[in-house]
Amino acid sequence: MATLCKVVARCGVRFTSFRLIRSSFSSDSSGASGSDHPASQTPRSGFAAAFDLQSELRREAAGSAAGRSGSSPGKDESFASLLRRSPLMQMGPSKDKVVVGRIYLVVKDDLYVDFGGKFHCVVRRPEDGEKLQRGSRVRLRLQDLELTARFLGASADTTLLEAQAVLLGPLEVREGRDNQSQD
């Protein structure tokens, strides 16, 4: 008899937990489920919880955007105005600009230099450039920010995913600062 009560009790728990889960995912329009608890007090999980969270976040974002636009007009700027004031546009034409880059890869006599552009550039190591190692800062004269070409029979340009530059030499550190700090 005691064993039968345990089995019935276990089945009853499973049945009630199934009813609770089923009621939390039901789409009852009245807001109340089959149990005595209102739908707002039952813990939500899965899609319902995620949907409620996203709805709340959207309401907060809409409220903060409305408050922000009323307090400081002109914060919503167009893409064109942001692009016009970007450092890339402020630099002007890139041809013959001198920039500073850092060597991030050395393969035999090729130095791969990152100068902050869209692509890196590959330059030849000079004959007297044994001290140009990975991490060294160098000066470059840019010739083209992006090497592109239209190959035979192609209707669109293909990029080579690198820039073209001429190595001017290592970035020289002024010795005056070191001498002043030692005095």
N, C-alpha and C positions, 0 to 999 in steps of 0.2 A: 504494500500500500504506500509506504514512504517513497519507494522508487517511482511509482506511478505519479505521485504528487510532484516529484522533482522534474519528471519529464513534462508534465502539464505546465508547470511553472516556467520551465525553459521555453516551451512553445508559446506560452502567453507573452513572455518578454519579447520573443522574436516577432510575434504578431503585432504587438503594440509598437515596437520600434519600426516595423515595416509600415504601419499605418502613419506614424509620425513622418517618416521619410516621404511616403507617398503624398501626404497632405502638404508638405512643404514645397513639393514640386508641382502640385496641382494648379490648374489655371481657373480657379473659382472666381467669378467676377464680383461676388459679394464681399470678398476679402476675408471670409471666415471659412475655415476648413471643417472637416467632419468632426474634429474634436472640439472640446469646450474652449480651447485657447484661440484668441484672435490671431490672424496670420502675421501681424506686426510683432507679436511677442515670440513667435517660434524662431529659433536660430536658422538663418538661411545659409546655404552652402552651394557650391558649384556655380552654375551660370547665374542664378538669381542674385547671389552675393556679389559676383563680379559686375553684373549689370547695375546693381544699386550703387556700388562704389564708383563706377565710371559716371553714372548720372550725377552723383554728388560732386565729383571732381569737375565735371563740365559746368555745373551750376556755379561752383566757386570761381572757376576761370572766367566765366561770363560776367560774374559780379565784380571781380577784380579788374577785368578789362574795362568795364563800364566806369568804375571809379577812377581808374588811371587815366582814361581818355578825358574825363571831365576835369580832373585836377591839373593835368599838364598837356595841353594840346600841342601837336607837332611831334609827338614821340613816334607815331606810326609813319615811318619814312619809306619811300618807295625804293625798290631795288636799284633803280638808276641813280638815285642820290647816294645810296650807300656805296655803290660801285665807283662813283665819281670821286668819293673821298677815301677810297681804299689805298693802301700804300702801293699796290701794284699800278694803279692808274696815276698816282702822284709821281711815280718814278719816271713816267714818260716813255719814250721809245727806248727799248732795251739795247739797241745796237750801240756798241762801243762804250757801254757803261762799265765802270770798274766796281766789282763787288768782292766781298770777302766770303770765302767758303771754308768748309772743314772736310778734310779727306776722311772718308769713312770706309774705303776699301782699296787695297793695293793688289793688283794682279799683274805680276811680272813688271812691265814698264808702263802699265796703265794705272792712272790714279782716278778713282771715282770720287767726285767732289760734290757735296751738297751745299748749295749756296742760298737755299730758301725759296727757290722758284718751284714751278710745277714739276719739273723733272731735274734730275742730277745731270752733271756733265762728265764726260770722260776725256782726260787730257793725258798726253805723253809725259812721262817723267823725264826731266832734263838730265843730261849726262852728269852734271854735278849735283844731282838732287838726291843723294843718299840719305840726307837728313829729313827728307819729306816722307814721313811715315804716317800710319793711321792716327788720326786725331790732330794732325798738324793743321794750322790755319794758313790759307794761301790766298793770294790776290788773283782775280780772274778778270779778263776783259770779255764781256758777253758779245757774241756775234748773233745768236738766235736763241730765243727761249724755248722753242720747240721745233725740232727737226722734222719736217714733213716733206713728202714727195708723192707725186702722182706717178705710179708705175705704169708701164706699158699696158694699155687696154683697160685700165681702171677708170671709173668715172668719179671716184672720190679720192681725196688725199689720204695717205697712210702715215701715221706718226711712228717715229722710231723710239719714242718714249725717252728721249734725252735731249739735253740742250747742247749748243755748240759754244765753246769758249776757248780762249787762249790763256795759258798759264803765264802769269807775270812774275811769279816767284813767291817765296814764303812771306807771310805777314811779319814785318819787322817790329819787334817790341822796342820801345824807346828805353834806352839805358838811363836816361835822366831820372826817371821815377825810382829806379832801383838805387841809384846813388843817393838820392835825397832821403830815402827811407833808411839807409845805413847810417847817415850822419846823425 
